[in-house]
Amino acid sequence: MLKKLLKIAVSGVLVLCFAAQAAVTPSPAMMAQFKNLPKSEQQRLMRQMGISASDLSGQRQNASTTSSQDGSGFDPAQLNAQQEVAPYQPAVTNKAERFGLSLFKTKNYLEQGSTNNVPVPDSYLLGAGDELLVQVFGKQSFTEVLVVERDGTVSIPELGQLVVAGLTFPKARQLVTERIKSQLIGVDVAVSMGELRTITVFVAGEAGKPGSYNIPALSSVTQALTAAGGVSDIGSLRKILVKRGATTVTEFDLYNLLLKGDASADVLLQHGDVVFVAPVQAIAEVTGEVQRPALYEVKSGETIAQLLAMSGGAKAGAYTQSAVLERINSENLRTLQNLDLTKENTKQEPVRSGDVLRIGSTSPRFENVVTVAGAVARPGQYAWRDGLRVTDLLGSFWSDLHLTADLDYALIVRETSPLGDLKVIQFNLGNAVNQKGSAQDPELQARDTLLVFHYENNSYQRAELNAYFKAKAERANIIRDDLAQPSAKEATSAGYGNRTEVTEQDALENESLMEQGFELLNEQNKQRLNSLQQPPAQLSKNHQWLLAEINTFFAEVLTDPELLKKTPHLNRTELLYPVLQKLKARNSYSSGSRIVSVAGEVKVPGEYPLAEQATVKDLLAAASGLKESAYLDRAELTQAYTDASTGDLQVKHQNVNLLQELQASQGVGLNPRDRLTVFAIPNWNIERQVMLSGFVRFPGMYTIQQGEKLSSVLARAGGLKSEAFAEGAVFTRKQSRDRESEQVQKLAQQLRTDIAARSLTPEGTGVAPQEALMMINEIEKVKPVGRVVIDLNGILSADAEFDLTAEDGDELYVPSRNSSVAVVGEVQHASSHRFKPGQSIQDYLSLAGGFRKRADEERVYVIRADGSVFIPDQSGWFAVQKTELKAGDTIVVPLDTEYKDTMSLWTQITQIFYQSAVALAAVNSF
């Protein structure tokens, strides 16, 4: 009874321990009690608790090696370690692995109890330690576990002993059954094997962990090797000997098991057997386009064919006609041999130790193929056959083409030689579809590329292309990777005068580039790609990455089957780009690049491939036709030719009547490098508009004629209202705004250069480089106004001295009357004051509290309401000659910056800031 209670207590505690996921470790005493239980009871408890022998061994180790402050065996660090498991990171290595070694990298089969449930073969001989499970049922029912003692007997309670050692399991089962039935009447008996005995074997030679191992009696050679950690780095997988006494029982070649599934030599071991792993003798490597590239152990006499079979054979895309064998010759030098593995005699060549067999891949290029790209429903590569025509691939307007396809212009790009020379054939796709099989339906040849373009410079579902590049950017972790700011030392030493710093605004712009879409071939990207140089330093990392991706995309878009699916999303310029690049690469000294260009009043100006027998009419079709504003009576064709007498390159200009060219069946022919310029109809643009706003009698947008004066526009608007403040009118012009923006950029660039140069001098800049760069960034964010100083009263009187010609985009804002004078800058209180005639600048400065400590009292200046500037006590004026103050004036007190050298440029920038601020203040006062 006491023993039964002890079993219950031990099992209960163990269940709680293991259910807590090792949070509480069983004490050594508890583990000792568990160990003293019978093996059958141990197994029953483990099955009940759902634990394995490996879990139990881990608990034993923890119980013996861990402790806590309170002696309970609980280690919090161990619990934290279980919760904070580092993610798996595979090691990166280029070294090939030996085939078969991974077989022994699994968990030890002894910890998994791999032989406990293995069926016992009829040939199994019982020995000391084996258990027989006997179940008796019928008139009497009971279960007994019979253990074979060292004398070879088992004891059946109340029935005596039987000798079973040395008997096979079927004979022992028969003997036990007959004994019980002869003694007990009316019962049936079931006999099965229980716990098997353990045997001791010795693993020697080049094993992973040579030594003596206690293993289950039904263990084989591979199981013993697994228990010993497999074979070492120099151990053989193909020569494993099993010795029993002085006799070699078997020689096991593990490759037979791994490659053929032959386990006949994987014999069951007996007590006292020795498993000997011989050293490896020869190793050869197979790499490249094979199923299983690795290092293989080879035996004497094995051939290339057998080595290739070990690697699983060549892949479908392997180029076996020209494999390479790397071999060490008799002089201990490496040599190379070309092998044709399609020939049987070549594959019968013996393999030597150290050989490396390399099998390359077949060329990705197709032999009989036609490529279709662009505005088609199913772009891709198609099989070519003799007599294939365009309409065999694109026979329907509705099912084969996009609705935006240009039916007047399509190209066939044809290879004319193995060197890659190209010929371009232009044809009318609409005529080809309508006249199938005729001369309008060109016949295709192998390796032709058929390009169909969208009308004008349109594209199809551009978001799909943007998503493609965005996905690549996310995989490259590139979208928000530019937010890291450089240190001050890096900012100066890296030459940040060249705009290499990256701000958060840059990163957001780059992310917007991916989110909202972009033009693959804008003018900047086209120039950078054509220059074949590294991206300039002022580009952010995102833009440099994007430029490299664009270059790769265009290099492969007409050959890669996956990228071909993206060609419907390309516009005309982008689809032509890879063709133009190939033509430029095949530039001939005698004829030049077969490229022509068109500019001016065409729908898609730019460069185009020179088609065979192309005319001016064909070039206009390539440019998607003429604009409505094109002047048909005259265009200019510029041609370059070589003077036969001097050898100099000459240029000639030829007038072309476009109307005649469009109607002629055979017009003016084109030569390489020709350029066609299409002019606009004189005075075509009638969309010139001027915006009048503010206190104008009829404000709004006014269409102007070329050369019309501003006074005329104001007269059409009814003049000014009575409360208008003509002296404070703000007149802005787009050209002035662009010039100011360009000036700010130049100043910012020069300041960056100055900061970088000054930081390298002993005196330094006096300002941290990062702070200076942040100031420059703020300067660049200022949007120029583009204000032009005008005398509105002189313009209203139509005085020719003050009147000016109106231009498209001009804006005139007339504010209400202003009766104040503003004081800004380095004064105690920047404010506006009521204008009083006769008061001086000093009076208004006193009203603002006087100067601050860092005010530059000698450079005080006044900005008039009309934008003109004057400096007190000087005669230099921009637009006025009187020195008294007027209503709407602004007194500016600048900061005494104590600039040195080129840093005086800040004065110019400050002036731009104040002019912009005053103009904006005038507008806001409306």
SVG drawing of the C-alpha trace seen along z (x, -y; Angstrom):
<svg xmlns="http://www.w3.org/2000/svg" viewBox="-16 -118 71 147">
<polyline fill="none" stroke="black" stroke-width="0.4" points="0.0,0.0 2.8,-2.4 4.5,-1.7 1.3,-2.4 0.9,-5.7 4.5,-6.6 3.8,-6.0 0.7,-8.3 2.7,-11.1 5.6,-10.9 3.4,-10.9 1.3,-13.8 4.3,-16.0 5.8,-15.1 2.6,-15.9 2.5,-19.4 6.2,-20.0 6.0,-19.1 2.6,-20.8 4.3,-24.1 6.6,-23.9 9.7,-23.5 8.9,-26.6 9.5,-24.3 12.2,-21.7 11.7,-18.4 14.1,-18.0 16.9,-15.4 15.2,-13.3 12.0,-13.3 13.9,-12.2 15.6,-9.5 12.2,-8.1 10.9,-8.2 14.0,-6.3 13.5,-3.6 10.0,-2.8 9.8,0.2 10.4,-0.6 6.9,0.2 5.5,-2.2 7.9,-4.9 6.7,-4.5 3.1,-4.6 3.6,-7.8 5.5,-9.4 2.7,-8.5 0.1,-9.9 2.1,-13.2 2.8,-13.5 6.6,-13.7 9.5,-12.0 12.8,-10.6 14.5,-13.7 12.3,-15.9 13.1,-13.7 16.8,-13.8 16.6,-17.6 14.8,-17.7 17.5,-15.5 20.2,-17.8 18.4,-20.9 17.8,-19.3 21.5,-18.6 23.0,-21.7 20.6,-24.6 19.7,-26.1 18.1,-29.2 18.6,-31.4 15.8,-29.7 17.0,-26.2 13.9,-25.3 15.7,-24.6 13.8,-27.4 16.0,-29.6 14.3,-32.9 17.1,-33.4 16.2,-30.1 12.6,-31.2 13.6,-34.5 15.9,-32.7 13.0,-30.6 10.9,-33.6 13.6,-35.6 14.6,-33.2 16.8,-34.8 15.5,-34.4 17.2,-31.8 19.8,-33.3 21.3,-30.8 25.1,-31.0 26.1,-32.3 28.9,-30.3 30.0,-29.5 31.7,-26.3 30.0,-23.2 28.9,-20.5 29.5,-16.8 26.6,-14.8 25.1,-12.6 26.5,-14.4 23.1,-16.1 21.7,-12.6 23.3,-12.8 22.2,-16.3 18.8,-15.2 18.2,-14.7 19.6,-11.6 17.3,-8.7 17.9,-7.4 16.4,-10.6 13.4,-10.0 12.8,-6.4 12.9,-5.3 13.0,-1.6 10.4,-1.3 7.6,-0.8 9.4,1.1 7.9,4.5 10.1,7.4 11.2,9.6 10.7,13.4 14.5,13.8 15.0,11.8 16.8,13.9 15.9,13.2 18.5,12.4 19.0,11.1 17.1,7.8 14.3,8.4 10.7,8.2 7.8,10.3 4.3,8.9 1.9,11.7 -1.9,11.2 -4.1,14.0 -7.9,13.7 -10.8,16.1 -11.6,18.0 -8.8,16.0 -7.5,12.6 -4.2,11.0 -1.2,9.3 2.5,10.0 5.8,8.5 8.3,11.3 12.0,10.1 14.6,12.4 17.2,12.8 20.9,13.3 20.6,17.0 18.2,16.9 15.0,17.7 11.7,16.0 9.6,16.6 5.9,17.0 4.2,16.5 2.9,19.7 3.8,21.6 7.6,21.8 10.6,20.9 11.2,21.2 14.5,20.9 14.0,18.6 17.4,17.0 18.7,17.9 15.2,18.6 13.6,16.7 10.6,14.6 8.0,17.0 9.5,20.0 9.6,18.2 6.0,17.1 4.9,20.7 6.7,22.0 5.2,19.5 1.7,20.0 1.9,23.8 3.2,23.7 0.3,21.4 -2.4,23.3 -1.1,26.6 -1.4,25.2 -4.5,23.1 -7.7,24.4 -10.1,22.3 -7.8,19.3 -6.3,17.7 -2.8,16.2 -1.4,13.3 2.4,12.8 4.2,9.7 7.5,8.1 7.9,5.4 11.0,3.3 14.0,4.6 17.4,5.1 20.3,2.8 23.4,3.9 26.9,2.4 28.6,1.6 31.8,-0.3 31.9,-3.0 35.5,-3.6 37.5,-5.2 36.4,-8.5 33.1,-8.8 31.9,-12.1 32.1,-10.9 33.9,-7.6 33.3,-5.5 31.2,-2.8 27.4,-3.2 24.5,-1.4 21.8,-1.1 18.6,0.9 18.9,4.4 17.2,3.7 19.5,0.9 21.1,1.0 24.4,-0.5 22.9,-3.8 21.3,-4.2 24.6,-3.5 26.3,-6.1 23.6,-8.6 24.1,-8.0 27.9,-8.6 27.3,-11.9 27.7,-10.6 31.0,-10.6 33.8,-13.3 34.9,-15.6 37.4,-13.1 35.2,-10.0 34.0,-7.9 30.3,-7.4 31.0,-4.6 33.3,-2.3 31.7,-1.5 32.7,1.9 30.8,4.0 33.1,6.4 32.0,9.2 34.9,10.7 37.6,11.4 35.0,11.5 33.8,8.6 30.1,9.1 29.4,6.5 30.8,3.5 28.2,0.8 28.1,-1.8 25.7,-4.6 25.3,-5.9 23.4,-2.7 20.8,-3.7 20.8,-7.4 20.7,-7.1 19.1,-3.8 17.1,-3.1 19.0,0.2 19.2,0.9 20.3,4.6 23.7,3.8 22.2,1.8 22.3,4.9 21.1,5.2 23.9,5.0 24.7,7.5 26.2,7.0 30.0,6.4 29.9,5.4 32.4,2.8 31.3,0.2 34.5,-1.1 34.4,-4.3 37.3,-4.3 38.9,-7.6 37.6,-9.1 39.8,-8.3 38.6,-10.5 36.2,-13.4 34.9,-15.1 32.6,-18.1 29.7,-18.6 28.4,-22.2 26.3,-24.2 23.1,-23.1 22.6,-19.7 19.8,-18.6 22.0,-18.3 25.3,-20.2 27.6,-19.0 30.9,-17.2 30.7,-13.4 32.9,-10.6 34.0,-8.5 35.5,-5.0 38.2,-3.8 37.0,-3.0 33.8,-5.2 33.2,-7.3 31.8,-10.7 28.5,-9.1 28.3,-7.7 29.3,-11.0 26.6,-12.8 24.1,-10.2 25.1,-10.8 24.2,-14.5 20.7,-13.6 21.6,-14.2 21.6,-17.4 18.7,-19.9 16.6,-20.5 18.3,-23.8 21.8,-22.4 24.2,-22.8 25.8,-19.3 27.5,-19.7 30.2,-21.8 30.8,-20.9 34.1,-21.8 36.2,-19.4 38.7,-20.9 41.5,-18.4 44.8,-18.3 47.4,-16.8 50.5,-14.7 52.5,-17.9 50.0,-19.0 48.7,-21.8 45.1,-22.5 43.9,-22.0 40.6,-22.3 39.0,-19.9 35.9,-20.5 33.5,-17.5 30.6,-16.7 28.4,-14.8 26.0,-13.8 28.6,-11.3 28.8,-7.9 32.6,-7.5 33.1,-10.9 31.0,-9.9 33.0,-6.7 36.1,-8.6 37.2,-7.7 36.8,-10.3 39.9,-11.3 40.1,-12.8 39.9,-16.6 37.9,-16.7 35.4,-19.5 32.7,-19.0 31.0,-22.3 27.9,-22.2 26.7,-25.5 23.2,-26.6 21.7,-26.8 21.5,-30.2 18.2,-32.0 17.9,-33.2 15.4,-31.4 16.2,-30.3 12.9,-30.5 11.0,-33.2 9.1,-36.4 8.7,-39.0 5.6,-41.1 5.6,-44.2 3.7,-47.4 0.0,-48.2 -1.1,-44.6 -3.3,-42.4 -0.8,-39.5 2.8,-40.7 5.4,-38.0 7.4,-35.6 5.8,-33.4 7.0,-30.6 8.2,-31.6 7.4,-29.6 8.1,-30.1 5.6,-32.5 4.5,-34.0 3.0,-37.5 2.0,-40.3 -1.7,-39.5 -1.0,-35.9 -0.2,-37.4 -2.3,-40.6 -5.2,-39.8 -8.0,-41.7 -8.4,-45.3 -10.6,-44.2 -9.1,-41.1 -5.4,-41.6 -4.8,-45.4 -5.5,-48.0 -8.0,-50.7 -5.2,-53.3 -3.0,-51.5 -1.6,-53.8 -2.7,-52.1 -0.5,-54.4 2.8,-53.5 4.4,-50.1 7.9,-48.8 9.7,-45.5 13.2,-45.4 15.2,-42.8 18.6,-41.4 20.6,-41.3 23.8,-39.6 25.1,-37.5 27.0,-40.6 23.7,-42.2 23.3,-44.7 19.7,-45.9 17.3,-46.9 14.0,-48.7 10.9,-48.2 8.1,-50.7 4.5,-49.8 0.9,-50.9 -0.7,-48.5 -4.2,-49.4 -3.6,-48.7 -1.9,-45.3 -5.0,-44.2 -7.4,-45.3 -5.4,-43.8 -4.2,-40.5 -1.7,-38.6 -0.9,-41.6 2.2,-43.6 0.8,-45.8 1.0,-42.8 4.8,-42.3 6.3,-38.8 8.2,-38.1 11.6,-36.4 13.1,-34.6 14.1,-36.8 12.1,-39.8 10.7,-42.2 7.3,-43.6 6.6,-46.9 3.1,-48.4 2.7,-51.9 0.0,-53.8 -1.4,-56.8 0.6,-60.0 2.6,-59.4 -0.1,-57.7 0.3,-54.5 -2.0,-51.9 -2.7,-51.4 0.4,-53.3 -0.3,-52.4 0.7,-48.8 4.2,-49.9 4.5,-52.2 3.4,-49.3 6.2,-47.1 8.9,-49.6 7.4,-50.4 7.4,-46.7 11.1,-46.4 11.9,-49.5 10.2,-48.0 12.1,-44.7 15.3,-46.8 14.2,-48.8 14.8,-51.9 11.8,-54.2 12.5,-55.7 16.2,-54.8 17.4,-58.3 16.3,-59.8 19.6,-59.3 21.5,-62.6 25.3,-62.7 27.5,-64.0 29.0,-67.4 32.4,-66.0 30.8,-64.0 28.8,-67.0 31.9,-69.0 34.4,-66.4 31.9,-64.8 31.6,-67.9 28.1,-69.0 28.6,-72.0 27.4,-69.5 24.0,-68.9 24.6,-65.5 22.8,-65.9 19.4,-64.2 16.6,-65.8 13.3,-64.3 11.7,-66.4 13.9,-64.5 12.8,-61.2 9.1,-62.2 9.5,-63.4 11.1,-60.0 8.3,-58.1 5.8,-60.3 7.7,-59.4 6.9,-55.8 3.3,-56.3 2.0,-58.6 4.0,-57.4 6.8,-58.9 8.0,-59.3 10.7,-56.8 12.3,-58.8 12.0,-62.5 14.7,-64.7 17.0,-64.4 16.9,-60.6 17.3,-60.4 20.4,-62.5 21.9,-60.5 21.2,-57.2 22.6,-58.4 25.8,-59.7 26.7,-56.1 28.2,-57.7 27.6,-57.3 24.6,-59.3 25.6,-62.8 26.4,-63.3 23.4,-65.6 21.0,-62.8 19.6,-61.1 20.1,-57.4 16.6,-56.7 17.0,-58.5 20.3,-56.7 18.7,-53.4 15.8,-54.2 18.1,-55.3 19.9,-52.0 16.6,-50.1 15.4,-52.0 18.6,-51.3 18.3,-47.5 14.6,-47.6 15.2,-49.0 18.2,-46.8 16.0,-43.7 12.4,-44.7 12.4,-43.3 14.1,-40.0 12.8,-39.1 9.5,-37.2 8.3,-38.7 9.3,-42.2 7.6,-41.9 4.3,-41.8 5.0,-45.4 5.4,-46.9 1.7,-47.8 2.3,-50.3 5.1,-52.1 4.6,-55.2 6.0,-55.7 9.3,-57.3 10.0,-54.6 9.2,-51.7 11.6,-53.1 14.4,-53.8 16.0,-50.3 15.9,-50.2 17.6,-53.6 20.2,-52.5 21.0,-49.4 21.2,-51.6 23.6,-54.0 25.7,-51.1 26.0,-49.7 27.1,-53.1 28.9,-52.8 31.8,-55.1 30.7,-55.4 27.0,-55.9 26.6,-57.0 23.7,-56.0 20.6,-55.2 18.5,-57.6 16.5,-60.7 14.8,-63.3 11.9,-65.7 11.1,-68.8 8.5,-71.5 4.8,-71.2 4.4,-67.4 2.6,-65.4 5.6,-63.4 8.9,-65.2 12.2,-63.4 14.5,-60.7 13.2,-57.8 14.9,-54.8 15.5,-55.4 13.4,-52.9 14.2,-51.3 13.4,-53.8 11.9,-56.2 10.5,-59.6 9.4,-62.8 5.9,-61.4 7.1,-58.3 8.9,-60.4 5.7,-62.5 3.8,-59.2 6.4,-58.1 5.9,-61.3 2.1,-60.5 1.3,-63.2 1.2,-67.0 -0.3,-69.4 -3.1,-71.6 -0.7,-74.6 1.8,-73.1 2.6,-75.3 2.2,-73.0 3.7,-75.3 7.2,-75.2 9.3,-73.0 13.1,-72.7 15.1,-69.5 18.6,-69.7 21.0,-67.1 24.7,-66.4 27.0,-65.1 30.7,-64.7 32.4,-66.9 34.0,-64.6 36.9,-67.1 37.8,-68.1 36.4,-65.3 34.8,-67.8 31.4,-67.4 28.9,-69.9 25.4,-70.8 22.7,-71.8 19.1,-73.0 16.3,-72.2 12.8,-73.6 10.0,-71.0 6.3,-71.6 4.6,-69.3 1.3,-69.4 2.9,-68.0 4.8,-65.4 1.6,-64.1 -0.1,-63.8 2.9,-62.4 3.3,-58.6 7.1,-59.0 8.4,-62.0 11.7,-63.4 14.0,-60.5 15.8,-60.6 19.4,-59.8 21.0,-59.0 21.2,-62.0 18.6,-64.1 16.5,-66.5 13.1,-67.8 11.8,-71.0 8.1,-71.8 7.2,-75.4 4.1,-76.8 1.6,-79.0 2.6,-82.6 0.6,-84.2 -1.1,-80.9 -1.2,-81.1 -4.3,-83.1 -4.3,-81.7 -2.2,-84.5 -3.9,-85.6 -3.4,-88.2 -5.0,-88.1 -6.3,-91.4 -7.5,-91.3 -8.1,-93.6 -9.6,-97.0 -10.1,-96.9 -13.5,-97.8 -13.9,-94.5 -11.4,-92.0 -10.8,-88.7 -8.8,-86.8 -8.2,-88.7 -7.0,-87.3 -4.4,-89.5 -3.0,-89.9 0.6,-89.6 2.3,-93.0 -0.7,-94.4 0.2,-97.0 -0.8,-96.7 -2.6,-100.1 -4.9,-98.6 -5.8,-95.7 -6.6,-98.0 -8.7,-100.1 -10.7,-97.0 -11.1,-96.3 -12.7,-99.7 -9.7,-101.1 -9.4,-101.3 -11.9,-101.8 -11.9,-105.0 -10.5,-103.4 -7.7,-101.6 -4.1,-102.2 -2.3,-102.5 1.1,-103.1 0.9,-99.7 0.0,-97.7 1.8,-94.3 2.7,-93.2 4.2,-89.7 5.7,-88.0 6.5,-84.4 9.9,-85.1 10.9,-87.2 9.8,-84.5 11.9,-81.9 14.9,-84.3 14.6,-84.9 14.3,-81.1 17.4,-80.5 19.2,-83.3 18.2,-81.7 19.5,-78.3 22.8,-79.8 23.2,-81.7 22.4,-78.5 24.9,-76.5 27.6,-79.1 26.9,-79.3 27.3,-75.5 30.6,-75.7 31.7,-78.6 30.7,-76.6 32.6,-73.5 35.7,-75.6 35.6,-77.6 35.2,-74.5 38.6,-73.3 40.3,-76.4 41.7,-76.9 39.2,-79.8 36.2,-77.7 32.8,-79.2 31.8,-80.1 28.6,-78.1 28.1,-74.4 28.0,-72.9 24.6,-71.2 23.1,-74.4 24.4,-76.3 23.0,-73.7 19.6,-73.8 19.6,-77.6 20.3,-77.1 17.5,-74.5 15.1,-77.1 16.3,-79.6 15.5,-77.1 12.0,-76.6 11.1,-80.3 9.0,-80.6 9.9,-83.6 7.1,-86.1 8.5,-87.4 7.5,-91.0 8.3,-93.7 8.3,-97.4 5.9,-99.5 4.4,-103.0 0.7,-102.2 -0.3,-105.8 2.0,-106.3 0.6,-103.1 -3.0,-104.3 -2.1,-107.5 -0.7,-105.5 2.7,-107.1 5.1,-105.2 7.9,-105.7 6.1,-103.6 3.8,-101.4 5.0,-97.8 3.9,-95.0 1.7,-92.4 2.8,-88.8 1.1,-85.5 0.9,-84.7 1.2,-88.2 -0.8,-89.1 -1.7,-92.5 -3.1,-93.0 -4.3,-96.4 -4.8,-96.7 -7.0,-99.1 -5.6,-102.4 -3.0,-102.1 -2.4,-104.9 0.3,-103.3 4.1,-102.9 5.5,-99.6 8.8,-99.1 10.4,-95.7 13.7,-94.1 16.0,-94.7 13.8,-97.1 12.4,-96.7 8.8,-96.2 8.1,-95.6 4.8,-97.3 2.8,-99.5 2.0,-103.2 -0.4,-105.7 1.2,-107.7 1.7,-111.4 3.1,-113.7 6.4,-115.3 7.5,-112.6 11.0,-111.3 12.4,-107.8 13.8,-108.5 10.4,-109.4 9.0,-106.0 12.0,-104.2 11.4,-105.9 7.7,-104.8 9.0,-101.2 11.1,-101.5 14.4,-102.2 17.2,-99.9 18.1,-96.5 21.6,-95.8 22.6,-93.9 20.8,-96.4 22.9,-97.7 22.0,-101.4 24.1,-102.4 22.2,-100.2 18.6,-101.1 16.5,-101.2 12.9,-101.8 10.8,-99.6 8.1,-101.6 4.6,-100.2 5.3,-99.7 8.4,-97.5 11.0,-100.1 13.8,-100.7 15.7,-103.7 18.5,-104.3 18.1,-107.4 20.7,-110.2 21.7,-108.8 20.7,-109.7 20.6,-106.2 17.1,-105.2 15.5,-102.3 12.2,-103.9 11.7,-107.2 13.8,-110.3 12.1,-111.8 13.4,-111.1 10.3,-111.7 8.2,-108.8 4.9,-107.9 1.9,-105.9 2.5,-102.2 6.3,-102.4 8.1,-99.8 11.3,-100.7 13.7,-97.8 16.4,-97.6 18.8,-94.8 20.8,-92.6 24.5,-93.5 25.8,-90.1 29.6,-91.1 30.1,-89.0 33.5,-88.1 34.6,-87.3 32.0,-85.8 29.4,-85.5 28.2,-89.0 25.9,-87.1 23.5,-86.9 22.6,-90.5 21.3,-89.8 19.2,-86.9 17.8,-89.0 16.7,-91.6 14.9,-88.9 13.2,-87.7 12.0,-91.2 10.8,-92.0 8.8,-88.7 7.4,-89.4 6.3,-92.9 4.6,-91.7 2.8,-88.9 1.8,-91.4 0.2,-93.7 -1.8,-90.8 -2.9,-89.6 -4.1,-93.1 -6.8,-92.8"/>
</svg>
